[in-house]
Structure formats: structure tokens, C-alpha cells
Amino acid sequence: MKKQGSLLVALTAGCVALFAACVPAPVPTTTTTVAPVDCTVRGNDADLHGCDLSGADLYYADLLRANLSGANLTGADLRFANLTEADLTDANLTDANMASVSAYDADLTNADLTDADLSNAYLTGSTLTGVTWLNTTCPTGIVQDTECPTESGTG
């Protein structure tokens, strides 16, 4: 009987040791901190996504290929700015002055151009899917609530 008790203890100890080997080791946790966007940055390839640039003076700003997706540009002065290949997806451009802006091949998907002034603007090759056109001054100088022509000479 003593042998059986010793065997039972040995088997139990072996099972406990085996089970412990099957439990996964704790995984160390790491925290990744995403740096906030610097909304004062300007220039080619600037990352300004989600920035509040309402009322900003961006007169003659060079924002070639800039990421302005989701940015608030309400009332911003973008006259003569270079927005070529810029990402303006979901940007709020309500009441923005975009007269003579160069926005060739820009992405304005779902942008809000309510009351925006696009007089003499160049939008050739731009994506205008889902844009809100409401009381928008088109490149042709005509105010309308429907999609504008992409250049002043095309309408």
C-alpha cells in the first residue's frame, strides 16, 4: 500500500509539473504612444490631418501632397495656395477663400465646400466624389449648388 501511495504522489507531482509547463508565460505589455500632429507645420508633404485650421492664413502656402484629411479649414484663406496632390478627404472648407488655388490631382472626397470661393481655382484631375456644393463660387465665378467645373475656362 505504501508503494501505491508513493506512486500516486509521484504521478500527482508529475501531472502538476506537466500542467505548469503548458501554461503560457505572461506576455509583457508595451504601450505605444502616438505623437500628436503638429498643426503649425507647413510645406510639401505636411501632415495636418484632423487639424483645426479654421481662419488660418494660408495665402500662397505650399502644401504640395499635404495630408489635410479631416482638417477644419472653415474660413481659411487659401488664396494662391498650392494644394496639388493634397489629401482633403472629409475636410471642412466652409467659407474658405480658395481663389486661384492650384489643386491639381487633389482628393476632395466628401469635402464640404459650402460658401467656399473657388474663383479661378484649378481642380483638374481632382477627386470630387461626395463633395458638398452649396452656394459655392465655382472657378468660372458662377455661384451654384451643384458640382463645379474644374477650371475657370471649362464652364
N, C-alpha and C positions, 0 to 999 in steps of 0.2 A: 504494500500500500504506500510505503514511503517512496518507492520508486515512481509510482504513478503520480503522487503529489509533486515530486520534484520535476517530473516530465511536464506536468500541467503548468507549473510555474515557469519552466523554461520556454514552453510553447507560448504562453501568455506574454512573456517578456519579448520573445521573438516577434510576435504579432504587433506589439506596441512599437517596437523599433522599426518594423517594416512600414507600419502606418505612418509614423513620423517622417519617414523618408519620402512618402508620397505626397505630403502636404507641401504645396508650393511655398517657396520662400517669399517673404514680403517684398513687394516691388517698391523701390524708392520712388517717391513722388517728386516731380520737378514742376516748378511754376515758371511759365514763360510770360514775360511782361512785354506787351506791345507798346512801342514808343508812340506817343501821340503825334498827330500830324502837325507840322509847323506851318500854320496858316499865313505866315509872313513871307514864305519863300516865293520867289518869282524866277522866271527863266524857263528855258527848254526843259521838258520832262518833269516839271514841278509837280509834286504830289499834293494837291489841295482838295482831295476828295472829302466831302462832308463839311468843308469849312464854311463858316459864316462870313461871307464877304459882302454882305448887304451894304450898299452905299459906298463900296470901295472905289478908289480912284485907280483904275487900271488903264488909263489913257495911254495909248501906244505900248502897252505891256507886251512883251514877247513871251507867249505861253505855248509855243510850239510843242505839240504832243503832251500837253499838261493833262493831268488827271483831275478834272473838276466834277466828277460824278457825284451827284447828290449835294453839290455845293449850293449855298444860298447866295445868289448874286442879285437879289432884289434891289433895284435902283442903282446898280453899279454902273460906272462909266467905263465902258469897254471900247470907246471910240478908237478906231485905227489899230486896235489890238490884233496881234497875230495868234489866232486860235486854230491854225492849220493842224489837222490830225488830232485835235484835242478831244478828250472824252468828257462830254457834257451830259451824259446819261442821267436822267432824273434831276437835272439842275433846275433851280428856280431862277428864271431870268425875268421875272415880272418887273415891268417898268425899267428894264435895263436899257442903257443907251449903247447900242451896238452899231451905230452909224459907221460905215466904211470899214467894218471889221473884216478880216480875212479869216474865214473859217472853212477853207477847202478841206474836204475829206474828214470833217469833224463828225463826231457821233452825238447827235442831239436827241436820241431816242427818249421819248417821254418827258422832254424838257418843257417847261412852262414859259411861253413867250407872250403871255398876256400883257398888253400895253407896251411891249418892247419896241424899240425903234431900230429897224434893220436897214434904214436908208443907205443905199449904195453898198450894202454888205455883199460879200462873196461867199456863197454857200455851196459852190459847185462840188459835187461828189459827196456831199454830206448826207448822213442818215437822218431822216426827219420823221421816222415812224413814231406815231403816238404823240407828236408834238401838240401842245395846246396853243391854238391860234385864236386869240380873242383881242380884237381892237389892236392888232399888230400892224405896225408900219412896215410894209414889205420893202425889199431892195428897190423896187420900182417907185417907191414913195406913196403907193396906194395903201390905205388902211383897210384891212379886211379880217374876217373871222375864219378864213379857210387857208389851206396851205399856200405859202408864198412861192413865187418863182425863186430860183436860187441866185439870180443875178439881176441887177437893175436893167440890163439890156435884153432880158428874155421875156419881159411881160408887156 
